[in-house]
Amino acid sequence: IEIAPFLDFLHFFFFFFSYISMPDLLLNDLPTHIHWLSLFLQSDLAAPPTSVPAKQAPPFGYNYPTMHPAYQQNPAPRPDSSPSHGGYNPPGYQPYSQVLTLVSLGGLGGVSELEAETLRPVNLLQERNILPPKYTPPPEPNLSNDLRKVNCSPDTFRCTLTNIPQTQALLNKARLPLGLLLHPFRDLTQLPVITSNTIVRCRSCRTYINPFVSFLDQRRWKRNLCYRVNDVPDEFMYNPVTRSYGEPHKRPEVQNSTVEFIASSDYMLRPPQPAVYLFVLDVSHNAVESGYLNVFCQSLLDNLEKLPGDTRTRIGFVTFDSTVHFYNLQEGLSQPQMLVVSDIDDVFIPTHDNLLVNLKESKELVKDLLNALPGMFTHTRETQSALGPALQAAYKLMCPTGGRVSVFQTQLPTLGAGLLQSREDPNLRSSTKHLGPATDFYKKLALDCSGQQIGVDLFLLSSQYSDLASLACVSKYSAGSVFYYPSFHHVHNTAQSQKFQKDLQRYLTRKIGFEAVMRIRCTKGLSIHTFHGNFFVRSTDLLSLANVNPDSGFAVQMSIEGSLADTSLACFQAALLYTSSKGKRRIRVHTLCLPVVSQLSEVFAGADIQAITCLLANMAIDRSISSSLSDARDALVNAVVDCLTAYRANGSNIQPSGLITPAALRLFPLYVLALLKQKALRTGTSTRLDERVFSMCELKCQPLLQIMRMAHPDLYRIDNMTDQAALHLNESVIPQPHLLQLTAEKLTREGAFLMDCGSVMFLWLGKCCNETFIRDVLGYPNYASLPSNMTEIPELQTMYSERTRAFISWLLESRTFHPAHSILSFSRDDTSAKTSFFQHLVEDRTESAFSYYEFLLHIQQQMSK
């Protein structure tokens, strides 16, 4: 007898039993029972099957180990299906165990329908299809419509909990981290810029006026962080937008949660600095052979006019091998003059005015130098690298003004201050030693640079170990950025060369802020205790950012020091004070408002699982460096175990079997497993030390969405895209294929699959992929004719090509991280990219890591201890 009809029979029997014993409960769910009764009357018990169904072919790819029967894949499950009832449920149906658990959940009285859905218990061991088919926006705070409209965009400012617990005890009970994720300088299409002689701030806590203050009358307003009453300045009575008087509550500062003020002289310790750019270039034999110098010089030539700045913009160049070379570009010279300093123990700096020149006045000499540089060192046999002395020289050059130093390095520094020895043993790449710096030289230099408003960005283009753990400190503590291109070669690795070129174009032309500081304030009772990102902490809540760029993210851990019972709202404000490339002092202010709650169920309901995952990733990186990678991995697993244990212990009175989580946290174990398989934190797999460290750097300083795509990429099937549910933007049709689980079971030999990992995209083609797709999208007649080094989709005048390119362009343009950081790699069975592609299928088992189902069993086992 088949199990599904038998279950129908049991439900039919339960129908009559319920009618006798629980008529009220029966009537409440009468449509469901009628549905099941009709299924029984039409079931196979009444009419046995006439034929035995054919045995299904096993799924393509790696199979899961033996699993709970309800966890097996069904051919075409509905999003709301429950495996325990044959893969289909009538509308509104919930298993009784879930209904009873939901009813008994503490603090559920009076919750909204949306909140009830986030609290819906999910048995992860039975419901495999938990990944939403579309990208889901972050949870919206339970605020009034008026407050919700003016709240800060989650792309800029997010909290791990959209419902703030009243006390630290309640937060501890939930076992969830409280913290903020910020992307404070991101590119914005609409930004209110306010010019005013008076910037209105609280006299006590110095918070900027924002949409969440309250006006007691036209002359007084009450601060939403410290609750102090302040006077409204006379100038604030005039609204520059409506050009009317007497309506301070309609000023742009009070109508927008993100604003930018033109700062007065009160916000300046010195006149605003000009935009100053210094390029420090490795010209050793290894560097010249890689060909990076040609790519760099051509990119800078192409974008010289686009460098952010004004008529005061200054530029300079330093090259180095075993010696350090300066270039006199003073206006009036017939050609650039090269000055060689061989004493690297005490580098002598020639006259500054000749070396950092006005770009407008010396543009032709700069172009001459860029055209000449690639050929100047073509025949060099110098293999040594004096990076440390070159950085010391750069520091001395930039001290009078501050600015940005861009360093290009291709090997391990071997001479002078900051020299390093190889610490990587290729036979012990699974080891987690040497994640911290070997010397404090680069950190000390970075702190000196930060004190003089100098930010250092590092480009490492190396085919061999270069001790990025040490070198990255020069950027980490000066608020710089780190770029890494392993195995870079302009001929032999065209994908890396293209990525470097596109990254450079973005880097050279993106917006930049100089001599910046950022302060974060929060409601009285909340406190900040740990920052994550690239910066120098000047005081408990003030970050020093010599440079700030639109691609950097920050994270903040918080705690609750005092009770918030006296307020219904908690507010957070980030204020970024910086000098624009045009020499204007500006203050960008972001304000986030969230409700304060007293029930544990509300804390769970307001969990933002992506923000939680990103904050935990930052915390894990710190733990791996300060303690060990093993401790960091254990801490991540324990975060899931503790949270689900807390939910089970405090969330319900009924303890159903399985691994139960509220719907708001259903992706928590999956995302943590994805982090454990990420290069930064994985074990048991050969991982180059520099690649691991770079992955750690990315997790520590990228915006939230970029971190999530790195850890848990988006997978789509794109060979069968249709116009159904497509977006129509600017006369373009953008297909919207569903997100797929990251498992090889979802791959087919007939399909084409796009994996978006943030900074790289993979296009995986099955061996039997539709030849029409290959011809119309890739421009080749069949699978066998595809070249192994193809990295871009050609522009073909076919419907398939236009549809595919429109979708990929939309993916790139819809993110805050710039599309210049993305390339395409084509993964086929005969290419090395296949390995990298399959490593991102985080739900599958590997030789050294759990499958998703095994990880769930491991979590369940840990919870039972």
GUVO-945895 format. One record per residue (C-alpha): residue in three letters; x, y, z. Coordinates in steps of 0.001 Angstrom, whole numbers, padded with zeros to 6 digits, always signed. Layout:
N
ALAXYZ;...
This chain:
865
ILE+000000+000000+000000;GLU+001358+003466-000868;ILE+002058+005829+002000;ALA+000342+008956+000646;PRO-003165+007403+000309;PHE-002659+005732+003675;LEU-002020+009129+005230;ASP-005176+010372+003533;PHE-007062+007528+005196;LEU-005606+008433+008601;HIS-006639+012039+008094;PHE-010138+010870+007122;PHE-010274+008803+010331;PHE-009040+011801+012329;PHE-011849+013843+010774;PHE-014500+011731+012548;PHE-012532+011420+015774;SER-012142+015205+015930;TYR-015849+015696+015321;ILE-016606+013712+018493;SER-013822+014949+020768;MET-012944+018453+019499;PRO-015829+019911+017474;ASP-014610+023494+017917;LEU-011140+022721+016551;LEU-012692+020774+013690;LEU-014939+023641+012652;ASN-012044+026094+012745;ASP-010253+024035+010086;LEU-013299+022581+008312;PRO-012201+023533+004738;THR-008973+021632+005263;HIS-010760+018486+006400;ILE-013235+018656+003524;HIS-010284+018901+001149;TRP-008619+015830+002635;LEU-011932+013926+002574;SER-012276+014598-001167;LEU-008685+013445-001721;PHE-009446+010209+000099;LEU-012550+009525-001961;GLN-010450+009989-005130;SER-007401+008209-003764;ASP-005620+005142-005038;LEU-007128+003071-002187;ALA-010412+003126-004116;ALA-008740+002545-007486;PRO-005404+000728-007396;PRO-002759+001928-009864;THR-002915+000277-013241;SER+000840+000455-013773;VAL+003988+000809-011755;PRO+005646+004179-012303;ALA+009040+004107-013956;LYS+012058+004369-011714;GLN+013369+007933-011677;ALA+016921+008631-012788;PRO+019205+009764-009985;PRO+019758+013526-009775;PHE+022790+014991-011517;GLY+025759+015758-009291;TYR+026603+014669-005777;ASN+023977+012764-003783;TYR+023182+013484-000171;PRO+023859+010749+002380;THR+020926+008766+003721;MET+018342+011269+004889;HIS+015047+011457+006668;PRO+012461+010359+004056;ALA+010594+013638+004309;TYR+013817+015509+003477;GLN+014274+013900+000060;GLN+013860+016055-003008;ASN+010460+015973-004679;PRO+010170+016482-008463;ALA+008379+019813-008334;PRO+007465+020830-004786;ARG+005284+023796-004103;PRO+006896+026581-002044;ASP+004407+025860+000753;SER+004701+022096+000581;SER+005189+019917+003612;PRO+007115+016724+002855;SER+005220+014858+005553;HIS+002033+015008+003471;GLY+003179+013931+000040;GLY+004575+017279-001124;TYR+001293+019182-001384;ASN-000845+021027+001119;PRO-004192+022690+000634;PRO-004136+026485+000954;GLY-003719+027570+004550;TYR-002823+024085+005794;GLN-000340+023656+008642;PRO+000591+020396+010370;TYR-001085+020197+013778;SER+002225+020113+015623;GLN+003039+023492+014075;VAL-000397+024926+014765;LEU-000180+023973+018436;THR+003374+025274+018746;LEU+002391+028571+017163;VAL-000553+029008+019494;SER+001532+028306+022584;LEU+004473+030554+021657;GLY+005090+032999+024481;GLY+004087+036603+023889;LEU+002151+036057+020696;GLY-000951+037879+021817;GLY-001793+040743+019495;VAL+001081+040256+017068;SER+000621+041358+013479;GLU+000053+038885+010654;LEU+003552+039605+009322;GLU+005093+039013+012748;ALA+003154+035779+013126;GLU+004647+034564+009842;THR+008194+035312+011013;LEU+007464+033294+014167;ARG+005995+030314+012280;PRO+007901+027232+013472;VAL+009882+025478+010753;ASN+011265+021964+011106;LEU+014517+022210+009171;LEU+014965+018439+009058;GLN+011717+018110+007136;GLU+011540+021293+005069;ARG+014453+021451+002693;ASN+013132+024101+000313;ILE+013628+027033+002642;LEU+015494+029251+000201;PRO+013117+031914-001142;PRO+012727+031893-004952;LYS+013464+035634-005128;TYR+015724+037952-003203;THR+013875+038901-000052;PRO+014262+042432+001273;PRO+015393+042889+004874;PRO+012678+042781+007539;GLU+010821+046047+007976;PRO+010678+047472+011509;ASN+007241+047429+013126;LEU+006804+051205+012928;SER+003992+053474+011876;ASN+003787+054227+008160;ASP+004967+057801+008744;LEU+008135+056671+010534;ARG+008752+053825+008128;LYS+008737+056199+005161;VAL+011488+058380+006609;ASN+013640+055626+008111;CYS+017165+055063+006832;SER+017593+052718+003862;PRO+018728+049210+004880;ASP+021339+049440+002105;THR+023013+052102+004247;PHE+022173+051233+007848;ARG+020959+047901+009244;CYS+020636+046386+012685;THR+020852+042692+013454;LEU+017572+043024+015383;THR+014766+045185+014023;ASN+013100+044869+017431;ILE+015447+046127+020163;PRO+015154+044257+023505;GLN+014339+046406+026502;THR+017140+044933+028606;GLN+020428+043107+028250;ALA+018834+040200+030134;LEU+016214+039826+027399;LEU+018936+040042+024724;ASN+020931+037358+026550;LYS+017844+035175+026676;ALA+017509+035299+022886;ARG+021217+034458+022397;LEU+021362+036698+019331;PRO+024060+039342+018652;LEU+023111+043026+018675;GLY+025003+045166+016204;LEU+024921+047538+013240;LEU+026027+047158+009625;LEU+026919+050442+007889;HIS+027666+051471+004323;PRO+028004+055179+005085;PHE+029576+056611+001911;ARG+027810+054539-000701;ASP+026866+056058-004035;LEU+023438+057696-003853;THR+021321+058954-006713;GLN+019332+061294-004491;LEU+020968+062993-001529;PRO+019528+066128+000121;VAL+022401+068614+000481;ILE+021754+071364+003004;THR+023528+074707+003180;SER+022823+076529+006420;ASN+024686+078861+008740;THR+023311+076856+011657;ILE+023476+073061+011769;VAL+020947+072104+014418;ARG+022267+069670+017019;CYS+021434+068710+020581;ARG+023368+070788+023090;SER+023889+067741+025299;CYS+024637+064669+023156;ARG+025492+066611+019944;THR+023155+064467+017823;TYR+021961+066066+014587;ILE+018282+066896+014239;ASN+016478+064145+012303;PRO+012986+062827+011422;PHE+012570+061097+014790;VAL+012793+064116+017094;SER+009591+065560+018525;PHE+008590+069222+018357;LEU+006967+070383+021582;ASP+006001+073563+019795;GLN+007469+075760+017045;ARG+010282+076902+019318;ARG+011314+073709+021128;TRP+012289+070202+020053;LYS+013078+067090+022096;ARG+016101+064937+021325;ASN+015336+061281+020543;LEU+018619+059941+021953;CYS+019097+061757+025246;TYR+015541+063230+025517;ARG+016819+066737+026246;VAL+014701+069717+025174;ASN+016444+072165+022804;ASP+015500+075519+021337;VAL+014768+075875+017633;PRO+017147+078470+016082;ASP+015567+081376+014237;GLU+017170+080345+010960;PHE+015552+076923+011234;MET+012120+078521+011071;TYR+012676+079110+007331;ASN+012192+076138+005006;PRO+014447+076459+001903;VAL+012405+073840+000024;THR+008942+075364+000464;ARG+010347+078888+000991;SER+007972+079374+003871;TYR+008335+080352+007545;GLY+007037+078798+010727;GLU+007159+075106+009770;PRO+010380+073672+011250;HIS+008966+070144+011119;LYS+008970+070349+007301;ARG+012663+071208+006949;PRO+014651+068682+004814;GLU+016691+067654+007896;VAL+013445+066494+009531;GLN+012015+064880+006407;ASN+015016+062726+005426;SER+016964+060159+007427;THR+020026+060613+005188;VAL+021205+064171+004577;GLU+024466+065950+003859;PHE+025404+069302+005365;ILE+027872+071790+003943;ALA+030053+072286+007015;SER+031146+075639+008373;SER+034624+076580+009595;ASP+033667+075194+013020;TYR+034190+071729+011564;MET+037732+072388+010296;LEU+041027+072018+012112;ARG+042811+073351+009001;PRO+041789+074553+005545;PRO+040346+071662+003498;GLN+043141+069757+001784;PRO+043367+069334-001997;ALA+043003+065957-003638;VAL+046515+064468-003600;TYR+047386+061143-005259;LEU+050732+059325-004994;PHE+051367+056088-006895;VAL+054075+053771-005520;LEU+055005+051145-008139;ASP+057018+047927-007925;VAL+059362+047790-010969;SER+061421+044695-010074;HIS+061951+041917-012603;ASN+058977+039996-011231;ALA+056726+043050-011624;VAL+057854+043820-015166;GLU+057466+040201-016255;SER+053855+040081-014972;GLY+052937+042980-017255;TYR+050881+044833-014648;LEU+052767+048086-015322;ASN+051412+048277-018869;VAL+047834+047790-017641;PHE+048265+050354-014867;CYS+049828+053059-017041;GLN+047225+052670-019785;SER+044346+052721-017270;LEU+045649+055873-015612;LEU+046141+057535-018998;ASP+042559+056672-019947;ASN+041161+058017-016676;LEU+043505+060904-015905;GLU+040803+063470-016659;LYS+038354+061613-014411;LEU+040423+061629-011223;PRO+038238+063246-008535;GLY+039496+066722-007760;ASP+039631+070362-008823;THR+042260+072814-010003;ARG+044317+072111-006852;THR+044654+068346-007503;ARG+048218+067080-007125;ILE+049870+063891-008328;GLY+053201+062113-007926;PHE+054998+058831-008666;VAL+057535+056675-006823;THR+058986+053432-008234;PHE+061147+050920-006404;ASP+063119+047690-006686;SER+066315+047466-004596;THR+066421+051282-004717;VAL+063789+054011-004631;HIS+063136+056295-007609;PHE+061436+059713-007630;TYR+060190+061688-010642;ASN+060479+065424-011105;LEU+057416+066547-013059;GLN+057727+070280-012456;GLU+056122+072458-015121;GLY+058656+073819-017604;LEU+060764+070645-017962;SER+061057+069161-021427;GLN+060698+065624-020017;PRO+060347+063921-016616;GLN+063509+063635-014530;MET+064231+060398-012652;LEU+066033+060681-009287;VAL+067485+057455-007817;VAL+068062+057058-004052;SER+070163+053994-003270;ASP+070455+054540+000511;ILE+067268+052751+001578;ASP+068156+052817+005279;ASP+067568+056590+005421;VAL+065732+057639+002272;PHE+066483+061231+001279;ILE+063473+063070-000128;PRO+064175+065690-002825;THR+062157+068918-002924;HIS+058469+068118-002422;ASP+057228+070732-004870;ASN+058928+068947-007749;LEU+057565+065504-006868;LEU+053900+066216-006018;VAL+052853+068510-008821;ASN+049655+070230-009838;LEU+047950+067854-012249;LYS+046468+070598-014399;GLU+049783+072385-014842;SER+051943+069281-015381;LYS+049479+067031-017214;GLU+051636+066625-020321;LEU+054688+065587-018298;VAL+052528+063096-016368;LYS+051347+061595-019657;ASP+054934+061410-020924;LEU+055978+059522-017797;LEU+053069+057061-018045;ASN+053913+056357-021677;ALA+057575+055816-020843;LEU+057341+053817-017580;PRO+056521+050357-019027;GLY+059605+050453-021239;MET+062021+051972-018716;PHE+062548+048729-016791;THR+062033+046153-019559;HIS+065537+044721-019265;THR+065908+044915-015482;ARG+067446+041946-013681;GLU+066754+043361-010241;THR+064813+040836-008166;GLN+064858+042562-004761;SER+061986+044592-003307;ALA+062461+047562-000955;LEU+058758+048128-000261;GLY+059246+049368+003302;PRO+061660+052200+002384;ALA+059393+053182-000526;LEU+056453+053486+001879;GLN+058570+055536+004295;ALA+059411+057869+001429;ALA+055738+058117+000485;TYR+054860+059022+004057;LYS+057421+061845+004100;LEU+056181+063136+000751;MET+052531+063203+001794;CYS+052911+064511+005354;PRO+052389+068221+004514;THR+049046+067639+002777;GLY+047650+064170+003402;GLY+045945+062277+000597;ARG+045875+058818-000984;VAL+048859+056514-001545;SER+048270+053671-004035;VAL+050837+050867-003665;PHE+051384+048153-006297;GLN+053420+045182-005077;THR+054230+041856-006774;GLN+056371+039910-004308;LEU+057615+039508-000754;PRO+059534+042614+000500;THR+063162+041540+000831;LEU+065200+044668+001635;GLY+065278+047425+004222;ALA+062643+048248+006836;GLY+059652+045927+006759;LEU+061458+043055+005035;LEU+059658+039721+005427;GLN+060483+036016+005330;SER+058269+033343+003821;ARG+056018+031785+006463;GLU+053991+029476+004235;ASP+054756+025804+003850;PRO+052999+024502+000691;ASN+052721+021106+002392;LEU+050848+022609+005344;ARG+048337+024857+003614;SER+045539+023452+005732;SER+047352+024920+008740;THR+045874+028055+010241;LYS+049099+029562+011562;HIS+050453+032952+010546;LEU+047104+034710+010131;GLY+048515+037667+012068;PRO+051371+039989+010986;ALA+055007+038920+011271;THR+056113+042479+012134;ASP+054494+045607+013518;PHE+056308+047819+010966;TYR+053336+048145+008633;LYS+050872+048784+011442;LYS+053051+051508+012969;LEU+053549+053120+009579;ALA+049778+053009+008991;LEU+049102+054718+012322;ASP+051606+057432+011416;CYS+049860+057842+008078;SER+046453+058056+009742;GLY+047729+060821+012000;GLN+048685+062837+008908;GLN+045425+062046+006999;ILE+047179+059651+004595;GLY+045278+056586+003434;VAL+047189+053677+001866;ASP+045567+051318-000654;LEU+047391+048089-001482;PHE+047258+046231-004803;LEU+048974+042846-004497;LEU+049588+041121-007842;SER+051555+038039-006995;SER+051975+034457-008158;GLN+053830+033514-004984;TYR+053451+033963-001240;SER+053830+037635-000248;ASP+052689+037641+003420;LEU+049480+039601+002933;ALA+048802+039129+006654;SER+051622+041592+007319;LEU+051240+043874+004281;ALA+047482+044369+004743;CYS+048088+046203+008034;VAL+049251+049286+006138;SER+045739+049613+004679;LYS+043739+048286+007615;TYR+044865+050963+010085;SER+044942+053858+007603;ALA+041370+053238+006357;GLY+042625+052002+003012;SER+041557+049141+000749;VAL+043233+045858-000207;PHE+043054+044375-003709;TYR+044525+040964-004493;TYR+045135+039260-007837;PRO+046712+035809-007322;SER+048681+034426-010261;PHE+048345+037706-012134;HIS+049798+037775-015644;HIS+048616+040023-018448;VAL+048938+037227-021040;HIS+048627+033886-019235;ASN+045756+034927-016960;THR+043470+037119-019022;ALA+040600+036893-016520;GLN+042723+038430-013744;SER+044088+041026-016157;GLN+040576+042092-017155;LYS+039498+042216-013517;PHE+042523+044330-012591;GLN+041779+046726-015441;LYS+038118+047114-014460;ASP+038943+047455-010775;LEU+041461+050176-011629;GLN+038911+052086-013660;ARG+036502+052048-010727;TYR+039250+052802-008209;LEU+040634+055792-010100;THR+037270+057419-010787;ARG+035112+056572-007765;LYS+034149+059230-005264;ILE+036606+059830-002425;GLY+036519+061644+000903;PHE+039656+062944+002604;GLU+040560+063629+006269;ALA+037347+061997+007509;VAL+036022+060976+010900;MET+032867+059010+011684;ARG+030990+059031+014960;ILE+028133+056713+015892;ARG+025578+057749+018506;CYS+022683+055799+019956;THR+019779+056093+022371;LYS+020633+056428+026042;GLY+020947+052950+027508;LEU+022663+051473+024425;SER+026442+051353+024078;ILE+029044+050493+021439;HIS+031918+048210+022367;THR+033570+046860+019169;PHE+034108+048224+015638;HIS+034935+046190+012529;GLY+036451+047508+009309;ASN+039488+049498+008150;PHE+040082+052543+010368;PHE+041848+053825+013466;VAL+039714+054124+016616;ARG+040358+057596+017989;SER+037934+057345+020933;THR+035148+055064+022149;ASP+032742+056138+019398;LEU+034970+058012+016910;LEU+036678+056409+013914;SER+039497+058130+012057;LEU+039266+057579+008290;ALA+042130+059221+006428;ASN+040288+058257+003224;VAL+036710+057059+002829;ASN+035351+055403-000329;PRO+031865+054312-001449;ASP+032728+050602-001506;SER+033663+050186+002174;GLY+031430+048771+004888;PHE+031667+048781+008675;ALA+030193+046711+011490;VAL+029564+047606+015123;GLN+028844+045361+018108;MET+026538+046799+020755;SER+025206+046044+024198;ILE+022369+047313+026408;GLU+023755+049009+029520;GLY+020507+050374+030918;SER+016833+049569+030658;LEU+014967+050940+027644;ALA+011580+050429+029306;ASP+010874+054179+029333;THR+010952+054498+025555;SER+009158+052806+022687;LEU+011804+053689+020084;ALA+015583+053313+019858;CYS+017615+055451+017461;PHE+021083+055166+015964;GLN+022906+057909+014116;ALA+026120+057786+012085;ALA+027737+061123+011173;LEU+030579+061158+008631;LEU+032618+064363+008444;TYR+034902+064522+005401;THR+036535+066766+002805;SER+035272+066237-000737;SER+037630+065993-003702;LYS+036527+069543-004558;GLY+037811+070821-001216;LYS+034433+071201+000519;ARG+033936+070127+004132;ARG+030763+068033+004380;ILE+028834+066034+006984;ARG+026785+063047+005869;VAL+024273+061942+008521;HIS+022275+058689+008618;THR+019594+058013+011256;LEU+017906+054670+011939;CYS+014874+054200+014184;LEU+013700+050843+015585;PRO+010969+049798+018059;VAL+011798+048631+021586;VAL+010113+045390+022680;SER+009660+043472+025918;GLN+008740+039979+024644;LEU+011205+037314+023595;SER+008969+036304+020690;GLU+009213+039848+019323;VAL+013007+039706+019484;PHE+013006+036509+017417;ALA+010438+037955+015007;GLY+012655+040992+014330;ALA+015852+039066+013608;ASP+017619+040183+010415;ILE+019429+036979+009522;GLN+021679+038512+006854;ALA+022860+041255+009205;ILE+023397+038654+011953;THR+025455+036503+009578;CYS+027664+039430+008524;LEU+028270+040545+012100;LEU+029158+036985+013125;ALA+031549+036773+010158;ASN+033382+039857+011418;MET+033507+038465+014938;ALA+034794+035116+013657;ILE+037639+036765+011743;ASP+038763+038561+014889;ARG+038541+035322+016885;SER+040591+033395+014322;ILE+043429+035924+014572;SER+043350+036512+018330;SER+042785+032851+019238;SER+042608+030230+016497;LEU+040616+029317+013420;SER+039256+026286+015255;ASP+037868+028502+018029;ALA+036304+030826+015468;ARG+034568+027937+013701;ASP+033317+026518+017003;ALA+031975+029943+017957;LEU+029962+030129+014724;VAL+028433+026693+015285;ASN+027701+027558+018908;ALA+025921+030736+017791;VAL+023385+028585+015928;VAL+023145+025994+018702;ASP+022641+028619+021408;CYS+020007+030536+019456;LEU+017916+027484+018541;THR+018275+026121+022073;ALA+017056+029434+023466;TYR+014083+029364+021092;ARG+013222+025802+022070;ALA+013582+026503+025787;ASN+011727+029811+025893;GLY+009641+029993+022753;SER+007116+027187+023124;ASN+005607+024766+025586;ILE+005467+021877+023131;GLN+008696+020192+022083;PRO+008105+018565+018666;SER+010788+016288+017301;GLY+013150+017662+014702;LEU+015167+020865+014473;ILE+012703+023689+015029;THR+013400+027345+014276;PRO+011204+030398+013798;ALA+010752+031285+010136;ALA+012765+034491+010629;LEU+015825+032355+011465;ARG+015262+029427+009103;LEU+018307+030382+006977;PHE+020614+030764+009993;PRO+022197+027259+009870;LEU+022555+027450+006074;TYR+024347+030806+006184;VAL+026661+029686+008987;LEU+027535+026531+007056;ALA+028290+028773+004056;LEU+030646+030849+006217;LEU+032403+027716+007452;LYS+033063+026750+003810;GLN+034290+030201+002836;LYS+038024+030569+002100;ALA+038540+032711+005176;LEU+037280+030069+007595;ARG+037385+026678+005901;THR+039633+023836+007052;GLY+040659+020527+005543;THR+041063+022082+002100;SER+044362+023339+000711;THR+044072+027125+000868;ARG+046939+029487+000148;LEU+047672+031658+003136;ASP+047487+034928+001164;GLU+044145+033901-000345;ARG+042752+033077+003099;VAL+043931+036404+004513;PHE+042486+038335+001573;SER+039135+036626+002089;MET+039298+037715+005731;CYS+040021+041284+004644;GLU+036965+041241+002383;LEU+034656+039941+005106;LYS+035894+042679+007434;CYS+035415+045681+005174;GLN+032804+044931+002512;PRO+029162+046098+002554;LEU+026554+043607+003723;LEU+025209+042542+000326;GLN+028696+041913-001001;ILE+029550+039758+002026;MET+026378+037725+001560;ARG+027106+037077-002123;MET+030628+035985-001205;ALA+029426+033582+001481;HIS+026198+032337-000143;PRO+026210+033124-003885;ASP+023065+033437-005980;LEU+022493+030594-008465;TYR+020135+030870-011461;ARG+019259+028744-014457;ILE+019394+031072-017464;ASP+019000+028938-020586;ASN+015210+028766-020223;MET+014418+032300-019054;THR+011047+033670-020132;ASP+009300+037026-019951;GLN+006950+035761-017250;ALA+007168+038084-014210;ALA+009957+039986-015986;LEU+010817+043574-015075;HIS+010312+046283-017678;LEU+012922+048999-017164;ASN+013903+051694-019681;GLU+012374+049804-022582;SER+014315+046670-021597;VAL+012825+043364-020512;ILE+014690+041916-017525;PRO+013914+038213-016905;GLN+013581+037131-013281;PRO+014624+033481-012928;HIS+014228+031849-009524;LEU+017084+031460-007070;LEU+018283+027859-006805;GLN+019737+025989-003860;LEU+023512+025752-003904;THR+023685+022049-004619;ALA+024763+020068-007664;GLU+021349+018384-007555;LYS+019970+021549-009123;LEU+022345+021323-012094;THR+021324+019474-015226;ARG+023290+018399-018253;GLU+020831+020280-020427;GLY+021038+023628-018651;ALA+023148+026783-018334;PHE+023561+028138-014815;LEU+024801+031524-013637;MET+026392+031832-010192;ASP+026827+035354-008837;CYS+029561+035431-006179;GLY+029772+039226-005977;SER+033245+039886-007337;VAL+033129+037057-009858;MET+030425+035302-011857;PHE+030501+031736-013143;LEU+028539+030478-016133;TRP+028318+026695-015871;LEU+027233+024817-018991;GLY+025989+021242-019023;LYS+027460+018974-021699;CYS+024063+018661-023345;CYS+023237+022354-023098;ASN+020778+023612-025679;GLU+022760+024395-028836;THR+020395+027270-029608;PHE+021436+028940-026342;ILE+025140+028343-027052;ARG+024832+029715-030590;ASP+022583+032711-029821;VAL+024236+033751-026535;LEU+027878+032671-026782;GLY+028325+032760-030543;TYR+029595+029177-031013;PRO+027850+026318-032801;ASN+027956+023769-029945;TYR+029395+022863-026561;ALA+032536+021228-027932;SER+033547+024344-029855;LEU+033572+026653-026804;PRO+037083+027955-025944;SER+038313+027265-022398;ASN+039498+030841-021814;MET+036232+032624-022604;THR+035469+035277-019981;GLU+032845+037577-021506;ILE+029476+037196-023196;PRO+029558+038713-026692;GLU+026974+041224-027858;LEU+024907+039329-030393;GLN+021757+040574-032090;THR+019568+037702-030927;MET+016678+037557-028484;TYR+018498+035063-026225;SER+021619+037228-026150;GLU+019744+040423-025355;ARG+017703+038718-022654;THR+020770+037143-021011;ARG+022872+040310-021152;ALA+019948+042361-019810;PHE+019640+040043-016804;ILE+023382+040076-016054;SER+023546+043871-016431;TRP+020610+044199-014052;LEU+022374+042007-011486;LEU+025432+044236-011671;GLU+023632+047556-011679;SER+021154+046713-008934;ARG+023873+046303-006312;THR+025603+048974-004305;PHE+028978+047434-005116;HIS+030116+048644-008516;PRO+029902+046244-011471;ALA+033544+046884-012324;HIS+034390+044290-009697;SER+032642+041492-011595;ILE+033868+039286-014418;LEU+032577+036085-015948;SER+034376+032756-015845;PHE+032989+029892-017903;SER+032998+026616-016012;ARG+033002+023421-018017;ASP+034148+019905-017246;ASP+037495+020534-018938;THR+038414+023803-017222;SER+040071+024607-013903;ALA+037187+026939-013063;LYS+035035+023880-012376;THR+036739+023299-009039;SER+036107+026833-007888;PHE+032500+026674-009085;PHE+031722+023482-007179;GLN+033378+024784-004010;HIS+030598+027388-003858;LEU+027871+024702-003791;VAL+027735+024948-000018;GLU+024849+022517+000515;ASP+026873+019592-000854;ARG+029186+017363+001087;THR+032947+017529+000545;GLU+035752+015347+001808;SER+036349+017731+004689;ALA+032973+019379+005336;PHE+029368+018501+006127;SER+026542+018640+003673;TYR+023704+020916+004744;TYR+021615+017992+006015;GLU+024586+016554+007929;PHE+025197+019982+009433;LEU+021582+020123+010631;LEU+022015+016733+012289;HIS+025211+018000+013902;ILE+023368+021060+015248;GLN+020609+018832+016602;GLN+023187+016608+018275;GLN+024930+019586+019885;MET+021593+020876+021179;SER+020867+017560+022878;LYS+024085+017576+024914;
